[in-house]
Amino acid sequence: MPPTETNRSRDLPQEWRIPPWQAAVLVLVATGLLALDLNVHLSPGALIMTGIIAAASLFGAVVALRYLLVADDDGIWVRHLFRTDLVEWNDVKDVEMTVGRRNATTIRITRVTGAHVDVPPSLLLPTLPTKMSRVRSIMHGTATHLKELAAARRG
């Protein structure tokens, strides 16, 4: 049975995000290191090193909380660290798995104009170590799902 407008709207919104526990762990690491710096007399080198690791952990937590991929009634939203890209359904030409920057496998959403939006790979990667063939299969499945959503919303 073909999906009706009400059935399609129940399927949306769908979102992909980095699990919140990862950001929580990074914040806990940062606070633990900062507590260590404040309460234990460390050498200057160790103090600088723990400060840098704590800052990197906090930055990683912000990135983990900020990155988001959403498919809703308006289109496909990709939220990066400093910007948000919306590709409306009628503007989606293709959704495919591709190799992006730094040889990272990701999903590329191509607009009708030829411009594209790359999804941050960390949104799509599994949280546990996984074989590359399985990772590619997961990403291909997500890309196919988004492509089917786009075709259903256009037609």
ROSE-4610 file (N, C-alpha, C; in Angstrom, 1 decimal, always signed):
// ROSE-4610
residu = [M/M/M/P/P/P/P/P/P/T/T/T/E/E/E/T/T/T/N/N/N/R/R/R/S/S/S/R/R/R/D/D/D/L/L/L/P/P/P/Q/Q/Q/E/E/E/W/W/W/R/R/R/I/I/I/P/P/P/P/P/P/W/W/W/Q/Q/Q/A/A/A/A/A/A/V/V/V/L/L/L/V/V/V/L/L/L/V/V/V/A/A/A/T/T/T/G/G/G/L/L/L/L/L/L/A/A/A/L/L/L/D/D/D/L/L/L/N/N/N/V/V/V/H/H/H/L/L/L/S/S/S/P/P/P/G/G/G/A/A/A/L/L/L/I/I/I/M/M/M/T/T/T/G/G/G/I/I/I/I/I/I/A/A/A/A/A/A/A/A/A/S/S/S/L/L/L/F/F/F/G/G/G/A/A/A/V/V/V/V/V/V/A/A/A/L/L/L/R/R/R/Y/Y/Y/L/L/L/L/L/L/V/V/V/A/A/A/D/D/D/D/D/D/D/D/D/G/G/G/I/I/I/W/W/W/V/V/V/R/R/R/H/H/H/L/L/L/F/F/F/R/R/R/T/T/T/D/D/D/L/L/L/V/V/V/E/E/E/W/W/W/N/N/N/D/D/D/V/V/V/K/K/K/D/D/D/V/V/V/E/E/E/M/M/M/T/T/T/V/V/V/G/G/G/R/R/R/R/R/R/N/N/N/A/A/A/T/T/T/T/T/T/I/I/I/R/R/R/I/I/I/T/T/T/R/R/R/V/V/V/T/T/T/G/G/G/A/A/A/H/H/H/V/V/V/D/D/D/V/V/V/P/P/P/P/P/P/S/S/S/L/L/L/L/L/L/L/L/L/P/P/P/T/T/T/L/L/L/P/P/P/T/T/T/K/K/K/M/M/M/S/S/S/R/R/R/V/V/V/R/R/R/S/S/S/I/I/I/M/M/M/H/H/H/G/G/G/T/T/T/A/A/A/T/T/T/H/H/H/L/L/L/K/K/K/E/E/E/L/L/L/A/A/A/A/A/A/A/A/A/R/R/R/R/R/R/G/G/G]
num = [1/1/1/2/2/2/3/3/3/4/4/4/5/5/5/6/6/6/7/7/7/8/8/8/9/9/9/10/10/10/11/11/11/12/12/12/13/13/13/14/14/14/15/15/15/16/16/16/17/17/17/18/18/18/19/19/19/20/20/20/21/21/21/22/22/22/23/23/23/24/24/24/25/25/25/26/26/26/27/27/27/28/28/28/29/29/29/30/30/30/31/31/31/32/32/32/33/33/33/34/34/34/35/35/35/36/36/36/37/37/37/38/38/38/39/39/39/40/40/40/41/41/41/42/42/42/43/43/43/44/44/44/45/45/45/46/46/46/47/47/47/48/48/48/49/49/49/50/50/50/51/51/51/52/52/52/53/53/53/54/54/54/55/55/55/56/56/56/57/57/57/58/58/58/59/59/59/60/60/60/61/61/61/62/62/62/63/63/63/64/64/64/65/65/65/66/66/66/67/67/67/68/68/68/69/69/69/70/70/70/71/71/71/72/72/72/73/73/73/74/74/74/75/75/75/76/76/76/77/77/77/78/78/78/79/79/79/80/80/80/81/81/81/82/82/82/83/83/83/84/84/84/85/85/85/86/86/86/87/87/87/88/88/88/89/89/89/90/90/90/91/91/91/92/92/92/93/93/93/94/94/94/95/95/95/96/96/96/97/97/97/98/98/98/99/99/99/100/100/100/101/101/101/102/102/102/103/103/103/104/104/104/105/105/105/106/106/106/107/107/107/108/108/108/109/109/109/110/110/110/111/111/111/112/112/112/113/113/113/114/114/114/115/115/115/116/116/116/117/117/117/118/118/118/119/119/119/120/120/120/121/121/121/122/122/122/123/123/123/124/124/124/125/125/125/126/126/126/127/127/127/128/128/128/129/129/129/130/130/130/131/131/131/132/132/132/133/133/133/134/134/134/135/135/135/136/136/136/137/137/137/138/138/138/139/139/139/140/140/140/141/141/141/142/142/142/143/143/143/144/144/144/145/145/145/146/146/146/147/147/147/148/148/148/149/149/149/150/150/150/151/151/151/152/152/152/153/153/153/154/154/154/155/155/155]
x = [+0.9/+0.0/+0.9/+0.7/+1.5/+1.3/+2.4/+2.2/+1.4/+0.4/-0.3/+0.4/-0.1/+0.6/+0.6/-0.5/-0.4/+0.5/+0.7/+1.6/+3.1/+3.3/+4.7/+5.0/+4.0/+4.4/+4.6/+4.1/+4.4/+5.8/+6.4/+7.7/+8.7/+8.3/+9.2/+8.8/+9.7/+11.1/+11.9/+13.0/+14.0/+15.3/+16.0/+17.3/+18.4/+19.6/+20.8/+21.7/+22.2/+23.1/+24.1/+25.1/+26.1/+25.4/+25.6/+24.9/+25.3/+24.3/+24.6/+25.6/+25.7/+26.6/+28.1/+28.4/+29.8/+30.1/+29.2/+29.5/+29.6/+28.8/+28.8/+30.2/+30.7/+32.0/+33.1/+33.0/+34.0/+34.0/+32.8/+32.7/+33.3/+33.0/+33.5/+35.0/+35.6/+37.1/+37.6/+37.0/+37.5/+37.4/+36.3/+36.2/+37.1/+37.3/+38.3/+39.7/+40.1/+41.4/+41.6/+40.5/+40.6/+40.7/+39.9/+40.0/+41.4/+42.0/+43.3/+44.3/+44.2/+45.0/+44.9/+43.7/+43.5/+43.9/+43.8/+44.0/+45.3/+46.0/+47.3/+48.4/+49.5/+50.6/+51.4/+51.1/+51.7/+52.9/+53.8/+54.9/+54.3/+55.0/+54.4/+54.1/+54.9/+54.6/+53.3/+53.2/+52.0/+50.7/+50.9/+49.8/+49.3/+50.3/+49.9/+49.3/+49.8/+49.3/+47.9/+47.6/+46.2/+45.3/+45.8/+44.9/+44.5/+45.5/+45.2/+44.3/+44.4/+43.5/+42.1/+42.0/+40.7/+40.0/+40.8/+40.2/+39.7/+40.6/+40.2/+38.9/+38.8/+37.6/+36.4/+36.5/+35.4/+35.0/+35.9/+35.7/+35.0/+35.4/+34.8/+33.4/+33.1/+31.7/+30.8/+31.3/+30.5/+30.2/+31.2/+31.0/+30.0/+30.1/+29.2/+27.7/+27.6/+26.2/+25.7/+26.6/+26.1/+25.8/+26.5/+26.3/+25.0/+24.2/+22.9/+22.5/+21.8/+21.3/+19.8/+18.9/+17.5/+16.8/+15.9/+15.0/+13.6/+13.0/+11.7/+10.8/+9.7/+8.8/+9.4/+10.3/+11.0/+12.0/+12.8/+13.9/+14.9/+16.1/+17.2/+18.1/+18.2/+19.0/+20.3/+21.4/+22.7/+23.3/+23.4/+23.9/+25.4/+26.3/+27.7/+28.0/+29.3/+29.7/+29.2/+29.4/+29.1/+27.9/+27.4/+26.4/+25.4/+24.2/+23.2/+22.8/+22.8/+22.4/+21.1/+20.2/+18.9/+18.9/+18.6/+18.4/+16.9/+16.1/+14.6/+14.4/+13.3/+13.1/+13.1/+12.5/+12.4/+13.8/+14.8/+16.1/+17.1/+16.7/+17.5/+17.6/+18.8/+19.0/+19.5/+20.4/+20.9/+21.4/+21.4/+22.0/+22.8/+24.1/+25.0/+26.1/+26.6/+27.7/+29.0/+29.9/+31.1/+32.2/+33.4/+34.6/+34.8/+34.7/+34.9/+36.3/+36.4/+37.7/+38.4/+39.7/+40.6/+40.3/+39.8/+39.4/+38.4/+37.5/+36.5/+35.2/+34.6/+33.4/+32.3/+31.4/+30.3/+29.2/+28.1/+26.9/+27.0/+26.8/+26.8/+25.4/+24.8/+23.5/+23.8/+23.4/+23.7/+22.4/+22.5/+21.4/+21.2/+20.1/+19.8/+20.8/+21.2/+22.2/+23.6/+23.8/+25.2/+26.0/+25.6/+26.2/+25.9/+26.7/+26.5/+26.7/+26.1/+26.3/+26.8/+27.9/+28.5/+28.0/+27.6/+27.2/+28.5/+28.7/+29.9/+29.9/+31.1/+31.1/+30.9/+31.2/+31.0/+29.5/+28.6/+27.2/+26.7/+27.5/+27.0/+27.8/+28.9/+29.8/+29.2/+29.4/+28.9/+29.8/+29.3/+30.0/+31.0/+30.8/+31.8/+32.6/+33.8/+34.7/+34.0/+34.0/+33.2/+34.1/+34.0/+34.7/+34.2/+35.2/+34.9/+33.7/+33.7/+32.6/+31.2/+31.1/+29.9/+29.6/+30.6/+30.4/+29.9/+30.5/+30.0/+28.6/+28.2/+26.9/+25.9/+26.2/+25.4/+25.2/+26.3/+26.2/+25.4/+25.6/+24.9/+23.4/+23.0/+21.6/+21.0/+21.8/+21.2/+21.1/+22.1/+22.0/+20.8/+20.6/+19.4/+18.1/+18.1/+16.9/+16.5/+17.6/+17.4/+16.9/+17.5/+17.2/+15.7/+15.3/+13.9/+12.9/+13.3/+12.5/+12.4/+13.5/+13.5/+12.6/+12.7/+11.8/+10.4/+10.0/+8.6/+8.1/+8.9/+8.5/+8.4/+9.2/+9.1/+7.9/+7.6/+6.6/+5.2]
y = [-1.2/+0.0/+1.2/+2.2/+3.4/+4.2/+4.9/+5.7/+6.9/+7.2/+8.5/+9.6/+10.8/+12.0/+11.8/+11.2/+11.1/+10.0/+8.9/+7.8/+8.4/+9.2/+9.7/+10.7/+11.5/+12.4/+11.7/+10.5/+9.8/+9.3/+9.0/+8.6/+9.7/+10.9/+12.0/+12.8/+13.4/+13.5/+12.3/+12.1/+11.1/+11.8/+11.4/+12.0/+11.1/+11.5/+10.8/+11.7/+11.2/+12.1/+11.2/+11.8/+11.1/+10.8/+9.6/+9.3/+10.2/+10.7/+11.6/+11.2/+9.8/+9.3/+9.7/+9.8/+10.1/+11.5/+12.5/+13.8/+13.9/+13.1/+13.1/+12.5/+11.5/+10.9/+11.9/+12.7/+13.7/+14.8/+15.2/+16.2/+15.7/+14.4/+13.8/+13.8/+13.4/+13.4/+14.7/+15.8/+17.1/+17.6/+17.3/+17.8/+17.0/+15.7/+15.0/+15.5/+15.8/+16.4/+17.8/+18.6/+19.9/+19.8/+18.9/+18.6/+18.2/+17.3/+16.9/+18.0/+18.9/+20.1/+21.0/+21.1/+22.1/+21.5/+20.2/+19.6/+18.9/+18.6/+17.8/+18.7/+18.7/+19.5/+18.7/+19.2/+18.5/+19.4/+18.7/+19.5/+20.3/+21.4/+22.3/+21.5/+20.6/+19.8/+19.0/+18.3/+17.5/+18.4/+19.6/+20.5/+21.0/+21.3/+21.8/+20.7/+19.4/+18.3/+18.0/+18.0/+17.7/+18.8/+20.0/+21.2/+21.1/+20.7/+20.5/+19.4/+18.2/+17.1/+17.5/+18.2/+18.7/+19.6/+20.5/+21.4/+20.7/+19.7/+18.9/+18.1/+17.6/+16.8/+17.7/+18.9/+19.8/+20.2/+20.4/+20.7/+19.5/+18.3/+17.1/+16.9/+17.3/+17.2/+18.2/+19.4/+20.4/+19.9/+19.4/+18.9/+17.7/+16.8/+15.7/+16.2/+17.2/+17.7/+18.5/+19.1/+20.0/+19.3/+18.3/+17.6/+16.9/+17.1/+16.5/+16.3/+15.2/+15.0/+14.7/+15.5/+15.4/+15.3/+14.4/+14.4/+14.7/+15.8/+16.2/+16.6/+17.3/+17.7/+18.7/+19.5/+20.5/+20.0/+19.0/+18.5/+17.8/+17.8/+17.2/+18.3/+18.3/+19.3/+18.6/+19.3/+18.8/+20.0/+19.7/+20.7/+20.4/+21.4/+21.3/+22.1/+22.3/+23.1/+24.5/+25.2/+26.6/+27.0/+26.0/+26.3/+25.1/+25.5/+24.5/+24.5/+23.4/+23.4/+22.6/+23.3/+22.6/+22.4/+21.1/+20.8/+20.4/+21.2/+20.9/+19.7/+19.1/+17.8/+18.0/+19.1/+19.3/+19.7/+20.0/+20.4/+19.3/+18.1/+16.9/+16.2/+16.2/+15.5/+14.1/+13.9/+12.5/+12.5/+11.3/+11.0/+9.7/+9.8/+8.7/+8.6/+7.4/+7.3/+7.6/+8.4/+8.8/+8.9/+9.1/+9.4/+10.9/+11.4/+12.9/+13.3/+14.4/+14.9/+13.9/+13.9/+13.0/+11.5/+11.1/+9.7/+9.1/+10.0/+9.5/+9.2/+8.0/+7.7/+8.4/+9.0/+9.8/+9.8/+10.5/+10.6/+12.0/+12.0/+13.3/+13.5/+14.7/+15.1/+16.1/+15.8/+16.6/+17.4/+18.7/+19.6/+19.5/+20.0/+20.1/+21.0/+22.0/+23.0/+22.4/+21.2/+20.6/+20.8/+21.7/+21.9/+20.7/+20.5/+19.3/+19.7/+18.8/+18.9/+17.6/+17.5/+16.3/+16.2/+15.0/+14.8/+14.5/+15.0/+14.7/+13.2/+12.5/+11.1/+10.6/+11.4/+10.9/+10.7/+11.3/+11.1/+9.7/+9.1/+7.9/+6.7/+6.9/+5.8/+5.1/+3.8/+3.1/+3.4/+3.3/+3.7/+2.6/+1.4/+0.3/+0.0/-0.5/-0.9/-1.9/-1.6/-2.4/-2.5/-3.6/-3.8/-2.8/-2.4/-1.4/-1.8/-3.1/-3.6/-3.3/-3.5/-3.3/-1.8/-1.0/+0.5/+1.0/+0.5/+0.9/+0.5/-0.7/-1.2/-0.4/+0.0/+0.9/+2.3/+2.8/+4.1/+4.0/+3.0/+2.8/+2.6/+1.9/+1.8/+3.1/+4.0/+5.3/+6.2/+6.1/+6.9/+6.5/+5.2/+4.6/+5.1/+5.0/+5.4/+6.9/+7.8/+9.2/+9.4/+8.7/+8.8/+8.4/+7.3/+6.9/+7.9/+8.5/+9.6/+10.8/+11.1/+12.3/+11.9/+10.7/+10.4/+10.4/+9.9/+9.9/+11.3/+12.2/+13.5/+14.4/+14.1/+14.8/+14.4/+13.1/+12.5/+12.6]
z = [+0.0/+0.0/+0.0/-0.9/-1.0/+0.3/+0.8/+2.0/+1.6/+2.5/+2.4/+3.1/+3.0/+3.6/+5.1/+5.7/+7.2/+7.6/+6.8/+7.1/+7.0/+6.0/+5.8/+6.9/+7.4/+8.4/+9.8/+10.0/+11.2/+11.2/+10.0/+9.9/+10.2/+10.1/+10.3/+11.6/+12.2/+11.9/+12.4/+11.7/+12.1/+12.3/+13.3/+13.6/+13.9/+13.6/+13.8/+14.6/+15.8/+16.6/+17.3/+17.8/+18.6/+19.9/+20.4/+21.7/+22.8/+23.6/+24.7/+25.7/+25.9/+26.9/+26.6/+25.3/+24.9/+25.3/+25.1/+25.6/+27.1/+27.8/+29.3/+29.8/+29.1/+29.5/+29.3/+28.1/+27.9/+28.9/+29.3/+30.4/+31.7/+32.0/+33.2/+33.2/+32.1/+31.9/+32.2/+31.5/+31.7/+33.1/+33.8/+35.2/+36.1/+35.9/+36.7/+36.5/+35.3/+35.1/+35.7/+35.6/+36.2/+37.7/+38.3/+39.8/+40.2/+39.4/+39.6/+39.6/+38.6/+38.5/+39.7/+40.2/+41.3/+42.7/+42.8/+44.1/+44.3/+43.3/+43.4/+42.8/+43.5/+43.1/+42.0/+40.7/+39.6/+39.0/+38.3/+37.7/+36.6/+36.2/+35.1/+33.8/+33.4/+32.2/+32.3/+33.5/+33.7/+33.8/+34.4/+34.5/+33.1/+32.3/+30.9/+30.2/+30.3/+29.5/+29.9/+31.3/+31.7/+31.3/+31.3/+30.9/+29.4/+28.6/+27.2/+26.9/+27.6/+27.5/+27.9/+29.1/+29.6/+28.5/+28.0/+27.0/+25.7/+25.3/+24.1/+24.4/+25.7/+26.1/+26.0/+26.6/+26.5/+25.1/+24.3/+22.9/+22.2/+22.5/+21.9/+22.4/+23.6/+24.2/+23.5/+23.2/+22.5/+21.1/+20.4/+19.1/+19.1/+20.1/+20.2/+20.4/+21.2/+21.4/+20.3/+19.5/+18.4/+17.1/+16.7/+15.4/+15.4/+14.3/+14.2/+12.8/+12.4/+11.1/+11.3/+10.7/+10.9/+9.5/+9.3/+8.2/+8.7/+8.3/+8.8/+7.6/+7.9/+6.8/+5.9/+6.4/+5.5/+4.6/+5.0/+4.3/+5.2/+4.7/+5.5/+6.1/+7.4/+8.1/+8.6/+8.3/+8.8/+9.6/+10.9/+11.8/+12.1/+11.7/+12.0/+13.2/+13.5/+14.7/+14.6/+13.5/+13.4/+12.5/+11.7/+10.8/+10.7/+10.1/+9.9/+8.4/+7.7/+6.3/+6.2/+5.4/+5.1/+3.6/+3.3/+1.9/+1.8/+1.2/+1.1/+0.2/+0.4/-0.3/-1.8/-2.3/-3.8/-4.3/-3.4/-3.8/-3.8/-3.3/-3.2/-4.6/-5.1/-6.4/-6.1/-5.2/-4.9/-3.5/-2.9/-1.6/-1.8/-1.5/-1.7/-0.7/-0.5/+0.4/-0.4/+0.1/-0.6/+0.4/-0.2/+0.6/+0.7/+1.8/+2.0/+2.3/+3.1/+3.5/+4.4/+4.3/+5.0/+4.9/+3.7/+3.4/+4.4/+4.9/+5.8/+5.0/+5.2/+4.5/+5.1/+4.3/+4.8/+3.8/+4.1/+3.2/+2.6/+1.3/+0.6/+0.0/+0.4/-0.2/-1.3/-2.5/-3.6/-4.0/-4.1/-4.5/-6.0/-6.4/-7.9/-8.6/-7.9/-8.5/-8.6/-8.0/-8.1/-6.8/-6.0/-4.7/-3.8/-2.8/-1.9/-0.5/+0.4/+1.8/+2.3/+3.0/+3.6/+5.0/+5.4/+6.8/+7.6/+8.8/+9.5/+9.8/+9.5/+9.6/+11.0/+12.0/+13.4/+13.8/+13.0/+13.2/+12.8/+11.9/+11.2/+11.7/+12.3/+12.7/+14.0/+14.1/+15.3/+16.5/+17.7/+18.9/+19.3/+18.9/+19.2/+18.0/+18.2/+17.1/+16.2/+14.9/+13.9/+12.6/+11.9/+10.7/+9.7/+8.8/+7.8/+6.9/+6.5/+5.7/+6.3/+7.6/+8.3/+8.4/+8.6/+8.7/+7.4/+6.3/+4.9/+4.7/+5.2/+5.0/+5.8/+7.0/+7.8/+7.1/+6.6/+5.9/+4.6/+3.9/+2.7/+2.9/+4.0/+4.4/+4.8/+5.5/+5.9/+4.6/+3.7/+2.5/+1.7/+1.5/+0.8/+1.4/+2.7/+3.5/+3.2/+3.3/+3.0/+1.6/+0.6/-0.8/-1.0/-0.3/-0.5/+0.1/+1.3/+1.9/+0.9/+0.3/-0.7/-1.8/-2.4/-3.5/-3.1/-1.9/-1.5/-1.2/-0.7/-0.4/-1.7/-2.7/-4.0/-4.8/-4.8/-5.7/-5.1]
